[in-house]
């Protein structure tokens, strides 16, 4: 999911399986990714509003150049994008994390990790590149699904392949319970098969970092592998 779109005004809308909260912080966006959903949309939106209302004034007081604030529900992560080089990010990171941590204690996100990233520079042909990348990810997803289906991995409910920073992330939701060693080993088998499938498909090109993160989840959304 992209984390670098600017917006103005207060608008709620559904985009690509997520809820996005746009608010009045110049050139800043708050995104709330909710896959899978365990809280109602209203609860998520209300807590996101509480978080941003508490964080924004403190960021302004410190003159931090933040372009986006978001919550990734699947990763249990609150993330911010800073407009500057990595040296600037490193300089302000601890102060920002402290501000966000204190604000998050009043929300359902109080146990989430907090990360500060460098703002992504969007090239002029970003829309075309995004469409091309989405097409590649869709083809990879189709291949993985077909490969696993051919080997009778019937417990897999859905698969999502996405880019996150310098990683290619594969999220697999299954009907497996994490209640015995056999099931835990099954999760590891699924990860192994997915890595093999993507390797055969040349999923990561030579000019991309070769980092593949495979995450297998139980029916209760616990990490299995």
C-alpha positions in Angstrom: 0.0 0.0 0.0 1.4 3.4 -1.0 2.1 5.8 1.9 2.8 9.0 0.1 -0.3 10.7 -1.2 -1.0 14.3 -0.1 -4.6 15.5 0.7 -6.7 18.3 2.1 -9.9 18.4 4.1 -11.6 15.7 6.1 -12.9 12.8 3.9 -13.6 9.2 4.6 -13.5 6.7 1.7 -12.7 3.0 1.0 -9.7 2.3 -1.2 -8.2 -1.1 -1.9 -9.5 -2.8 1.2 -8.5 0.0 3.5 -10.0 3.1 5.2 -8.2 6.4 4.5 -8.6 9.4 6.8 -7.6 12.7 5.1 -7.3 15.7 7.4 -6.3 19.3 7.6 -2.5 19.0 8.1 -0.8 20.6 5.1 0.4 18.0 2.6 -0.2 15.3 5.1 -2.2 12.1 4.9 -3.4 9.6 7.5 -4.0 6.1 6.2 -5.6 3.2 8.0 -5.1 -0.2 6.4 -7.5 -2.8 7.8 -6.9 -6.3 6.4 -8.4 -8.3 8.0 -11.0 -6.2 9.9 -11.4 -7.0 13.6 -12.8 -3.6 14.6 -15.7 -1.7 13.0 -14.9 1.0 10.6 -16.3 3.6 13.0 -14.0 2.4 15.8 -11.0 2.5 13.5 -11.8 5.9 12.2 -12.5 7.3 15.7 -9.2 6.0 17.1 -7.3 7.3 14.1 -8.9 10.8 14.6 -7.9 10.7 18.3 -4.3 9.8 17.3 -3.9 12.5 14.7 -5.6 15.2 16.8 -3.1 14.5 19.6 0.0 14.1 17.3 -0.4 17.0 14.9 0.0 20.0 17.3 3.1 18.5 18.8 4.6 17.9 15.4 3.9 21.5 14.4 5.4 22.8 17.7 8.7 21.0 16.8 8.6 22.1 13.2 8.9 18.5 12.0 8.4 18.2 8.3 6.0 15.2 8.2 4.2 14.4 5.0 2.1 11.5 6.1 0.8 9.6 9.1 -0.7 6.2 8.8 -1.8 3.0 10.6 -1.2 -0.4 9.1 -3.5 -2.8 10.9 -2.1 -6.0 9.5 1.5 -5.0 10.5 0.3 -3.4 13.8 2.4 -0.4 12.9 2.0 3.4 13.1 4.2 5.0 10.5 5.2 8.5 9.5 6.9 9.9 6.4 9.4 12.7 6.8 10.3 15.1 4.1 14.1 15.0 4.1 17.1 12.8 3.6 18.0 9.8 5.9 20.2 12.0 8.1 17.2 14.2 8.8 15.0 11.2 9.6 17.6 9.8 11.9 17.8 13.1 13.7 14.1 13.5 14.4 13.1 9.8 14.7 13.3 9.4 18.5 11.5 12.7 19.2 8.7 11.7 16.9 8.4 8.2 18.3 8.0 9.6 21.8 5.2 12.0 20.7 3.3 9.3 18.8 3.8 6.7 21.6 2.3 9.1 24.2 -0.7 9.9 21.9 -1.3 6.2 21.0 -1.8 5.2 24.6 -5.3 6.7 24.4 -6.2 4.5 21.4 -6.6 0.9 20.3 -3.1 1.3 18.7 -1.3 1.6 22.0 0.7 -1.6 21.5 1.6 -0.9 17.8 5.2 -0.3 16.7 6.1 3.2 15.5 8.3 3.7 12.5 9.6 6.9 10.8 10.4 6.6 7.1 11.9 8.9 4.5 9.3 10.4 2.1 9.1 8.5 -1.2 9.9 10.7 -4.2 7.1 10.2 -6.7 8.4 10.3 -10.4 6.4 12.1 -13.0 5.1 8.9 -14.5 4.2 7.4 -11.1 0.7 6.4 -12.2 1.9 4.4 -15.1 4.7 2.8 -13.1 2.2 1.9 -10.3 -0.2 0.2 -12.8 2.7 -1.7 -14.3 3.8 -2.8 -10.8 0.3 -3.8 -9.8 0.0 -5.9 -12.9 3.3 -7.7 -12.0 2.1 -8.3 -8.5 -1.2 -9.7 -9.7 0.6 -12.1 -12.0 2.8 -13.2 -9.2 -0.2 -13.7 -6.9 -1.9 -15.8 -9.6 1.2 -18.0 -10.0 1.6 -18.6 -6.3 -2.1 -19.5 -5.9 -1.9 -21.9 -8.8 1.3 -23.5 -7.6 -0.1 -24.0 -4.1 -3.5 -25.3 -5.4 -1.6 -27.9 -7.5 0.0 -29.2 -4.3 -3.3 -29.4 -2.4 -2.7 -26.6 0.1 -6.5 -26.4 0.7 -6.2 -24.5 4.0 -5.1 -21.3 2.3 -7.9 -18.7 2.2 -6.3 -15.8 0.4 -2.9 -14.4 -0.6 -1.7 -10.8 -1.0 1.6 -9.8 -2.5 2.7 -6.2 -2.0 5.7 -3.9 -1.9 6.7 -2.4 1.4 9.8 -0.1 1.4 12.6 -2.4 0.1 10.7 -5.7 0.6 8.4 -7.8 -1.4 5.9 -8.9 1.3 3.6 -12.0 0.9 0.6 -12.2 3.4 -1.1 -15.6 3.5 -4.3 -16.0 5.5 -5.1 -19.6 6.3 -7.8 -21.7 8.2 -5.1 -23.3 10.3 -5.1 -23.1 14.1 -1.8 -22.6 16.0 -2.5 -25.4 18.4 0.1 -28.0 17.7 3.5 -28.6 16.1 2.0 -30.2 13.0 0.1 -27.0 12.1 3.2 -24.8 12.9 5.3 -26.9 10.5 2.6 -26.7 7.9 2.9 -22.9 8.0 6.7 -23.3 7.5 6.0 -25.6 4.5 3.7 -23.0 3.0 6.4 -20.4 3.3 8.9 -22.7 1.7 6.6 -23.4 -1.3 5.9 -19.7 -1.8 9.6 -18.8 -1.8 10.2 -21.5 -4.4 7.3 -20.4 -6.5 8.4 -16.7 -6.5 12.0 -17.8 -7.2 10.9 -19.7 -10.3 9.0 -16.7 -11.4 12.0 -14.3 -11.1 9.8 -12.2 -8.8 12.5 -9.8 -7.9 14.5 -8.2 -10.7 18.3 -7.6 -10.7 17.8 -3.9 -9.9 15.7 -4.5 -6.8 16.8 -5.5 -3.3 16.4 -9.2 -2.9 14.4 -9.2 0.3 11.3 -11.4 0.4 9.2 -11.4 3.6 6.6 -14.3 3.7 4.0 -14.1 6.5 1.6 -17.0 7.1 -1.3 -16.2 9.5 -3.7 -18.6 11.3 -7.4 -18.3 11.2 -7.1 -16.0 14.2 -4.6 -13.8 12.5 -1.7 -15.1 14.6 1.7 -15.4 12.9 2.2 -19.1 12.0 5.7 -19.2 10.5 
